[in-house]
């Protein structure tokens, strides 16, 4: 089957129609994510990101379903109360841009979401609202960094906090000139976003901070094999994160293969580091793949004797990014 954007959009409409028949609590549904772009596929795979808004508290905030082997459904379930203050959503760095950019509302009881969206989009790009969104991301990054104070061992939980802080910082910079960056294309897009705000060196700092630019790439395909084995092991529990869900296997694996062929090696490492860390956090310490993960982290420079140096380097990256963001906000009149 030839997968096209039009096919995926029609599939999203059909799936939503079936969902609202089965669940009458769904008051609105809209499309977000890569299908809003002209090129949603990487390595012949993508996902369909749908937000379902319920007038009751949904049982799960997020679920993954299979569409085809190459395509998964990534479903976000929101309670309608999240949208009760639409003016405040202008300053939400994630939900605000999602509401502002979607042009495909798939279901809307009494047009309340359309009304909410109209309020959110009004003055959405006003400098003060834009600056609030960026500053919330950098504030969250700094809050995550504080949780690392005094840590000297890069266990999976602290690795997750470290990566989250670095990613939030980079996305704060990226959000000055566009939408928050998607996971798979993160390393492809970040240099351009930093260049757009006159700070190309910050993309280099981010790469060095995570050990992406100094990695021994001669062993990369070997590590990909260990990662694949860990991510899709039959021994993994049911409550693993979405990154390791069996329906998303090709979503990540084909992207990694595509980036390997194109020589986008830092993008390969970024996917491995992100997904493997989330999996490692969810698994018991004695799980078979945990040793391989620790060795992979060490190969990126996350070692016990230098983890505190990494945390200090993250602090410096935050400082430089905060300085650039504050200067931009002042220049923008925010």
C-alpha positions as a Markdown table, in Angstrom:
| # | Residue | x | y | z |
|---|---|---|---|---|
| 1 | Unk | 0.0 | 0.0 | 0.0 |
| 2 | Unk | 1.3 | 3.4 | -1.0 |
| 3 | Unk | 1.1 | 5.7 | 2.0 |
| 4 | Unk | 0.3 | 9.3 | 1.2 |
| 5 | Unk | -0.6 | 12.3 | 3.4 |
| 6 | Unk | -4.2 | 12.3 | 1.9 |
| 7 | Unk | -4.6 | 8.7 | 2.8 |
| 8 | Unk | -3.5 | 9.4 | 6.4 |
| 9 | Unk | -5.8 | 12.4 | 6.7 |
| 10 | Unk | -8.8 | 10.4 | 5.5 |
| 11 | Unk | -7.9 | 7.6 | 7.9 |
| 12 | Unk | -7.8 | 10.1 | 10.7 |
| 13 | Unk | -11.3 | 11.2 | 9.8 |
| 14 | Unk | -12.6 | 7.7 | 9.6 |
| 15 | Unk | -11.0 | 6.6 | 12.9 |
| 16 | Unk | -12.4 | 9.7 | 14.7 |
| 17 | Unk | -15.9 | 9.0 | 13.3 |
| 18 | Unk | -15.8 | 5.5 | 14.7 |
| 19 | Unk | -14.4 | 6.7 | 18.0 |
| 20 | Unk | -17.1 | 9.2 | 18.7 |
| 21 | Unk | -19.8 | 6.6 | 18.0 |
| 22 | Unk | -18.2 | 4.3 | 20.5 |
| 23 | Unk | -17.6 | 7.0 | 23.1 |
| 24 | Unk | -20.2 | 9.7 | 23.6 |
| 25 | Unk | -18.0 | 11.5 | 26.1 |
| 26 | Unk | -15.9 | 12.9 | 23.2 |
| 27 | Unk | -17.0 | 16.5 | 22.6 |
| 28 | Unk | -14.2 | 17.5 | 20.2 |
| 29 | Unk | -11.3 | 16.0 | 18.3 |
| 30 | Unk | -8.5 | 17.6 | 16.3 |
| 31 | Unk | -5.4 | 16.7 | 14.5 |
| 32 | Unk | -1.9 | 17.7 | 15.5 |
| 33 | Unk | 1.7 | 16.6 | 14.9 |
| 34 | Unk | 3.5 | 15.7 | 11.7 |
| 35 | Unk | 0.3 | 15.3 | 9.5 |
| 36 | Unk | 0.0 | 19.1 | 9.7 |
| 37 | Unk | 3.2 | 19.3 | 7.6 |
| 38 | Unk | 3.7 | 18.5 | 4.0 |
| 39 | Unk | 6.2 | 15.7 | 4.7 |
| 40 | Unk | 5.1 | 13.6 | 7.6 |
| 41 | Unk | 7.0 | 10.4 | 6.7 |
| 42 | Unk | 10.5 | 9.4 | 7.7 |
| 43 | Unk | 11.6 | 6.0 | 6.4 |
| 44 | Unk | 8.1 | 5.4 | 5.2 |
| 45 | Unk | 6.6 | 5.7 | 8.7 |
| 46 | Unk | 4.8 | 8.3 | 10.7 |
| 47 | Unk | 2.1 | 8.4 | 13.3 |
| 48 | Unk | -1.4 | 10.0 | 13.4 |
| 49 | Unk | -1.6 | 12.4 | 16.3 |
| 50 | Unk | -5.2 | 12.9 | 17.5 |
| 51 | Unk | -6.5 | 14.8 | 20.5 |
| 52 | Unk | -9.8 | 13.7 | 21.9 |
| 53 | Unk | -11.5 | 16.1 | 24.3 |
| 54 | Unk | -13.9 | 14.5 | 26.8 |
| 55 | Unk | -16.6 | 15.9 | 29.0 |
| 56 | Unk | -15.7 | 13.2 | 31.5 |
| 57 | Unk | -12.3 | 12.4 | 33.0 |
| 58 | Unk | -10.8 | 10.0 | 30.4 |
| 59 | Unk | -9.3 | 6.7 | 31.8 |
| 60 | Unk | -6.0 | 7.2 | 30.1 |
| 61 | Unk | -4.2 | 10.4 | 29.1 |
| 62 | Unk | -2.5 | 8.7 | 26.1 |
| 63 | Unk | -2.7 | 5.5 | 24.2 |
| 64 | Unk | -1.1 | 3.9 | 21.2 |
| 65 | Unk | -3.1 | 1.9 | 18.6 |
| 66 | Unk | -2.1 | 0.1 | 15.5 |
| 67 | Unk | -3.2 | 1.4 | 12.1 |
| 68 | Unk | -0.7 | -0.5 | 9.9 |
| 69 | Unk | 2.7 | -1.9 | 10.6 |
| 70 | Unk | 4.2 | 1.4 | 9.4 |
| 71 | Unk | 1.6 | 3.8 | 10.9 |
| 72 | Unk | 0.5 | 4.1 | 14.5 |
| 73 | Unk | -2.3 | 6.1 | 16.1 |
| 74 | Unk | -1.0 | 8.3 | 18.9 |
| 75 | Unk | -4.1 | 9.3 | 20.9 |
| 76 | Unk | -4.2 | 12.0 | 23.5 |
| 77 | Unk | -7.2 | 12.2 | 25.8 |
| 78 | Unk | -7.9 | 15.6 | 27.4 |
| 79 | Unk | -10.6 | 16.5 | 29.9 |
| 80 | Unk | -12.6 | 19.5 | 28.7 |
| 81 | Unk | -11.7 | 21.5 | 31.8 |
| 82 | Unk | -8.2 | 21.9 | 30.3 |
| 83 | Unk | -9.7 | 24.3 | 27.8 |
| 84 | Unk | -11.8 | 26.3 | 30.3 |
| 85 | Unk | -9.4 | 29.3 | 30.2 |
| 86 | Unk | -8.6 | 29.8 | 26.6 |
| 87 | Unk | -6.8 | 33.1 | 27.1 |
| 88 | Unk | -4.4 | 31.4 | 29.4 |
| 89 | Unk | -3.7 | 28.8 | 26.8 |
| 90 | Unk | -2.0 | 31.5 | 24.7 |
| 91 | Unk | 0.9 | 31.2 | 27.1 |
| 92 | Unk | 1.0 | 27.4 | 27.2 |
| 93 | Unk | 4.1 | 26.4 | 25.3 |
| 94 | Unk | 2.8 | 23.0 | 24.1 |
| 95 | Unk | -1.0 | 23.1 | 24.1 |
| 96 | Unk | -1.2 | 26.7 | 22.9 |
| 97 | Unk | 0.7 | 26.1 | 19.7 |
| 98 | Unk | -1.2 | 22.8 | 19.0 |
| 99 | Unk | -4.5 | 24.6 | 19.2 |
| 100 | Unk | -3.2 | 27.6 | 17.2 |
| 101 | Unk | -1.8 | 25.5 | 14.3 |
| 102 | Unk | -4.4 | 22.8 | 13.8 |
| 103 | Unk | -6.6 | 23.4 | 10.8 |
| 104 | Unk | -8.3 | 20.1 | 10.9 |
| 105 | Unk | -11.0 | 19.9 | 13.6 |
| 106 | Unk | -12.5 | 16.4 | 13.2 |
| 107 | Unk | -15.4 | 16.7 | 15.7 |
| 108 | Unk | -16.8 | 19.7 | 17.5 |
| 109 | Unk | -20.0 | 19.4 | 19.5 |
| 110 | Unk | -21.9 | 22.8 | 19.3 |
| 111 | Unk | -18.7 | 24.3 | 17.9 |
| 112 | Unk | -17.3 | 25.0 | 21.3 |
| 113 | Unk | -13.7 | 24.1 | 20.3 |
| 114 | Unk | -13.9 | 26.4 | 17.3 |
| 115 | Unk | -14.9 | 29.2 | 19.7 |
| 116 | Unk | -12.1 | 28.3 | 22.1 |
| 117 | Unk | -9.6 | 28.2 | 19.2 |
| 118 | Unk | -10.7 | 31.6 | 18.0 |
| 119 | Unk | -9.9 | 33.1 | 21.5 |
| 120 | Unk | -6.5 | 31.3 | 21.7 |
| 121 | Unk | -5.4 | 32.4 | 18.2 |
| 122 | Unk | -6.5 | 36.0 | 18.8 |
| 123 | Unk | -3.3 | 37.9 | 19.7 |
| 124 | Unk | -1.4 | 34.5 | 20.0 |
| 125 | Unk | 1.7 | 36.0 | 18.4 |
| 126 | Unk | 1.7 | 39.1 | 20.5 |
| 127 | Unk | 5.3 | 39.5 | 21.8 |
| 128 | Unk | 4.3 | 39.1 | 25.5 |
| 129 | Unk | 2.4 | 35.9 | 24.9 |
| 130 | Unk | 5.2 | 34.5 | 22.7 |
| 131 | Unk | 7.8 | 35.4 | 25.4 |
| 132 | Unk | 5.7 | 33.7 | 28.1 |
| 133 | Unk | 5.6 | 30.5 | 26.2 |
| 134 | Unk | 9.4 | 30.5 | 25.6 |
| 135 | Unk | 10.1 | 31.4 | 29.2 |
| 136 | Unk | 7.9 | 28.7 | 30.6 |
| 137 | Unk | 9.9 | 26.1 | 28.7 |
| 138 | Unk | 13.2 | 27.5 | 30.0 |
| 139 | Unk | 11.8 | 27.7 | 33.6 |
| 140 | Unk | 10.7 | 24.1 | 33.4 |
| 141 | Unk | 14.2 | 23.2 | 32.2 |
| 142 | Unk | 15.8 | 25.0 | 35.1 |
| 143 | Unk | 13.4 | 23.3 | 37.5 |
| 144 | Unk | 14.5 | 19.9 | 36.2 |
| 145 | Unk | 18.2 | 20.9 | 36.5 |
| 146 | Unk | 17.6 | 21.7 | 40.2 |
| 147 | Unk | 16.5 | 18.1 | 40.7 |
| 148 | Unk | 20.0 | 16.9 | 39.8 |
| 149 | Unk | 21.7 | 18.9 | 42.5 |
| 150 | Unk | 24.2 | 16.7 | 44.4 |
| 151 | Unk | 23.8 | 13.7 | 42.0 |
| 152 | Unk | 26.9 | 11.9 | 41.1 |
| 153 | Unk | 25.7 | 8.7 | 39.4 |
| 154 | Unk | 23.9 | 8.7 | 36.1 |
| 155 | Unk | 21.2 | 6.1 | 36.8 |
| 156 | Unk | 18.3 | 6.0 | 34.3 |
| 157 | Unk | 16.0 | 8.3 | 36.4 |
| 158 | Unk | 18.6 | 11.0 | 36.6 |
| 159 | Unk | 19.6 | 10.5 | 33.0 |
| 160 | Unk | 15.9 | 11.1 | 32.1 |
| 161 | Unk | 15.8 | 14.3 | 34.1 |
| 162 | Unk | 19.1 | 15.5 | 32.5 |
| 163 | Unk | 17.9 | 14.8 | 29.0 |
| 164 | Unk | 14.5 | 16.4 | 29.7 |
| 165 | Unk | 16.2 | 19.6 | 31.0 |
| 166 | Unk | 18.5 | 19.8 | 28.0 |
| 167 | Unk | 15.6 | 19.1 | 25.6 |
| 168 | Unk | 13.4 | 21.8 | 27.2 |
| 169 | Unk | 16.2 | 24.3 | 26.9 |
| 170 | Unk | 16.7 | 23.5 | 23.3 |
| 171 | Unk | 13.0 | 23.7 | 22.6 |
| 172 | Unk | 12.8 | 27.1 | 24.3 |
| 173 | Unk | 15.4 | 28.3 | 21.9 |
| 174 | Unk | 13.6 | 26.7 | 19.0 |
| 175 | Unk | 10.3 | 28.1 | 20.0 |
| 176 | Unk | 11.6 | 31.7 | 19.4 |
| 177 | Unk | 11.3 | 31.1 | 15.7 |
| 178 | Unk | 8.8 | 28.3 | 15.3 |
| 179 | Unk | 6.9 | 25.4 | 16.8 |
| 180 | Unk | 8.4 | 23.1 | 19.4 |
| 181 | Unk | 10.6 | 20.5 | 17.7 |
| 182 | Unk | 9.3 | 17.0 | 17.0 |
| 183 | Unk | 11.3 | 14.1 | 18.5 |
| 184 | Unk | 12.5 | 12.3 | 15.4 |
| 185 | Unk | 13.5 | 15.5 | 13.5 |
| 186 | Unk | 14.9 | 17.2 | 16.6 |
| 187 | Unk | 18.6 | 17.1 | 15.7 |
| 188 | Unk | 17.9 | 17.9 | 12.0 |
| 189 | Unk | 16.0 | 21.1 | 12.9 |
| 190 | Unk | 17.8 | 22.4 | 15.9 |
| 191 | Unk | 20.8 | 24.0 | 14.2 |
| 192 | Unk | 18.6 | 26.0 | 11.9 |
| 193 | Unk | 16.5 | 27.2 | 14.8 |
| 194 | Unk | 19.5 | 28.3 | 16.7 |
| 195 | Unk | 20.9 | 30.0 | 13.6 |
| 196 | Unk | 17.6 | 31.8 | 13.2 |
| 197 | Unk | 18.1 | 33.5 | 16.5 |
| 198 | Unk | 21.8 | 34.3 | 15.9 |
| 199 | Unk | 23.2 | 31.7 | 18.2 |
| 200 | Unk | 24.3 | 28.7 | 16.1 |
| 201 | Unk | 26.9 | 27.8 | 18.8 |
| 202 | Unk | 24.1 | 26.7 | 21.2 |
| 203 | Unk | 23.1 | 23.8 | 18.9 |
| 204 | Unk | 26.8 | 22.7 | 19.1 |
| 205 | Unk | 26.8 | 23.0 | 22.8 |
| 206 | Unk | 23.6 | 20.9 | 23.0 |
| 207 | Unk | 25.2 | 18.2 | 20.9 |
| 208 | Unk | 28.3 | 18.2 | 23.0 |
| 209 | Unk | 26.4 | 18.2 | 26.2 |
| 210 | Unk | 24.7 | 14.9 | 25.4 |
| 211 | Unk | 27.8 | 13.4 | 23.9 |
| 212 | Unk | 26.4 | 13.2 | 20.4 |
| 213 | Unk | 29.3 | 15.0 | 18.7 |
| 214 | Unk | 32.1 | 13.0 | 20.4 |
| 215 | Unk | 30.6 | 9.5 | 20.1 |
| 216 | Unk | 32.6 | 6.7 | 18.6 |
| 217 | Unk | 30.5 | 6.2 | 15.5 |
| 218 | Unk | 32.4 | 3.1 | 14.4 |
| 219 | Unk | 30.3 | 1.2 | 16.9 |
| 220 | Unk | 27.0 | 2.9 | 16.1 |
| 221 | Unk | 25.3 | 0.1 | 14.2 |
| 222 | Unk | 26.3 | -2.3 | 17.0 |
| 223 | Unk | 24.6 | -0.1 | 19.5 |
| 224 | Unk | 21.5 | 0.2 | 17.3 |
| 225 | Unk | 21.3 | -3.6 | 17.5 |
| 226 | Unk | 21.4 | -3.6 | 21.3 |
| 227 | Unk | 18.8 | -0.8 | 21.4 |
| 228 | Unk | 16.4 | -2.6 | 19.1 |
| 229 | Unk | 16.7 | -5.8 | 21.2 |
| 230 | Unk | 16.0 | -3.8 | 24.4 |
| 231 | Unk | 13.2 | -1.7 | 23.1 |
| 232 | Unk | 11.2 | -4.6 | 21.7 |
| 233 | Unk | 12.0 | -7.4 | 24.0 |
| 234 | Unk | 9.1 | -9.8 | 24.8 |
| 235 | Unk | 10.1 | -9.5 | 28.4 |
| 236 | Unk | 9.1 | -5.9 | 28.6 |
| 237 | Unk | 6.1 | -5.2 | 30.9 |
| 238 | Unk | 2.8 | -3.9 | 29.6 |
| 239 | Unk | 3.2 | -0.5 | 31.2 |
| 240 | Unk | 6.2 | 0.5 | 29.1 |
| 241 | Unk | 6.4 | 4.1 | 27.7 |
| 242 | Unk | 4.9 | 4.8 | 24.3 |
| 243 | Unk | 8.4 | 4.8 | 22.8 |
| 244 | Unk | 8.7 | 1.1 | 23.4 |
| 245 | Unk | 5.2 | 0.2 | 22.3 |
| 246 | Unk | 5.2 | -2.7 | 19.8 |
| 247 | Unk | 2.9 | -0.7 | 17.5 |
| 248 | Unk | 5.6 | 2.0 | 17.2 |
| 249 | Unk | 8.5 | -0.3 | 16.4 |
| 250 | Unk | 8.9 | 0.7 | 12.7 |
| 251 | Unk | 8.2 | 4.4 | 13.7 |
| 252 | Unk | 11.6 | 4.5 | 15.4 |
| 253 | Unk | 13.4 | 1.7 | 13.7 |
| 254 | Unk | 12.8 | 2.9 | 10.1 |
| 255 | Unk | 13.7 | 6.5 | 11.1 |
| 256 | Unk | 17.0 | 5.2 | 12.5 |
| 257 | Unk | 17.7 | 3.2 | 9.4 |
| 258 | Unk | 16.9 | 6.2 | 7.2 |
| 259 | Unk | 19.2 | 8.5 | 9.2 |
| 260 | Unk | 22.0 | 5.9 | 9.0 |
| 261 | Unk | 21.7 | 5.8 | 5.3 |
| 262 | Unk | 21.7 | 9.6 | 5.0 |
| 263 | Unk | 24.6 | 10.0 | 7.4 |
| 264 | Unk | 22.5 | 11.8 | 10.0 |
| 265 | Unk | 24.3 | 10.0 | 12.8 |
| 266 | Unk | 23.5 | 12.5 | 15.6 |
| 267 | Unk | 19.8 | 12.0 | 14.8 |
| 268 | Unk | 20.3 | 8.3 | 15.2 |
| 269 | Unk | 22.0 | 8.8 | 18.6 |
| 270 | Unk | 19.2 | 11.2 | 19.7 |
| 271 | Unk | 16.5 | 8.7 | 19.0 |
| 272 | Unk | 18.5 | 5.9 | 20.8 |
| 273 | Unk | 19.2 | 8.0 | 23.8 |
| 274 | Unk | 15.7 | 9.3 | 24.2 |
| 275 | Unk | 13.8 | 6.1 | 23.7 |
| 276 | Unk | 16.2 | 3.8 | 25.5 |
| 277 | Unk | 16.4 | 6.1 | 28.6 |
| 278 | Unk | 12.6 | 6.2 | 28.9 |
| 279 | Unk | 12.5 | 2.4 | 28.7 |
| 280 | Unk | 15.3 | 2.1 | 31.2 |
| 281 | Unk | 13.4 | 4.2 | 33.7 |
| 282 | Unk | 10.3 | 1.9 | 33.4 |
| 283 | Unk | 12.3 | -1.4 | 33.8 |
| 284 | Unk | 13.6 | -3.0 | 37.0 |
| 285 | Unk | 17.2 | -2.5 | 37.7 |
| 286 | Unk | 18.1 | -6.1 | 37.0 |
| 287 | Unk | 16.3 | -6.3 | 33.6 |
| 288 | Unk | 18.7 | -7.9 | 31.0 |
| 289 | Unk | 18.9 | -4.7 | 28.9 |
| 290 | Unk | 19.9 | -2.4 | 31.7 |
| 291 | Unk | 23.6 | -3.3 | 31.6 |
| 292 | Unk | 23.7 | -2.5 | 27.8 |
| 293 | Unk | 21.9 | 0.8 | 28.5 |
| 294 | Unk | 24.5 | 1.8 | 31.2 |
| 295 | Unk | 27.3 | 1.0 | 28.8 |
| 296 | Unk | 25.6 | 3.1 | 26.0 |
| 297 | Unk | 25.2 | 6.0 | 28.4 |
| 298 | Unk | 28.9 | 5.6 | 29.4 |
| 299 | Unk | 29.9 | 5.7 | 25.7 |
| 300 | Unk | 28.1 | 9.1 | 25.5 |
| 301 | Unk | 30.2 | 10.3 | 28.4 |
| 302 | Unk | 27.7 | 9.7 | 31.2 |
| 303 | Unk | 29.9 | 8.1 | 33.8 |
| 304 | Unk | 29.9 | 8.2 | 37.6 |
| 305 | Unk | 33.1 | 10.1 | 38.0 |
| 306 | Unk | 32.1 | 12.9 | 35.6 |
| 307 | Unk | 28.4 | 13.1 | 35.9 |
| 308 | Unk | 28.6 | 16.2 | 38.2 |
| 309 | Unk | 30.7 | 17.8 | 35.5 |
| 310 | Unk | 27.9 | 17.1 | 33.0 |
| 311 | Unk | 25.4 | 18.7 | 35.4 |
| 312 | Unk | 27.6 | 21.8 | 35.6 |
| 313 | Unk | 27.8 | 21.9 | 31.8 |
| 314 | Unk | 24.1 | 21.7 | 31.6 |
| 315 | Unk | 23.9 | 24.7 | 34.0 |
| 316 | Unk | 26.2 | 26.6 | 31.7 |
| 317 | Unk | 24.0 | 25.7 | 28.7 |
| 318 | Unk | 20.9 | 26.9 | 30.6 |
| 319 | Unk | 22.6 | 30.2 | 31.6 |
| 320 | Unk | 23.6 | 30.9 | 28.0 |
| 321 | Unk | 20.2 | 30.0 | 26.7 |
| 322 | Unk | 18.4 | 32.1 | 29.3 |
| 323 | Unk | 20.6 | 35.1 | 28.5 |
| 324 | Unk | 19.8 | 34.7 | 24.8 |
| 325 | Unk | 16.1 | 34.4 | 25.5 |
| 326 | Unk | 16.0 | 37.4 | 27.8 |
| 327 | Unk | 17.8 | 39.5 | 25.2 |
| 328 | Unk | 15.4 | 38.3 | 22.5 |
| 329 | Unk | 12.3 | 39.1 | 24.7 |
| 330 | Unk | 13.7 | 42.6 | 25.3 |
| 331 | Unk | 14.4 | 43.2 | 21.6 |
| 332 | Unk | 10.8 | 42.0 | 20.8 |
| 333 | Unk | 9.3 | 44.4 | 23.3 |
| 334 | Unk | 8.0 | 41.7 | 25.6 |
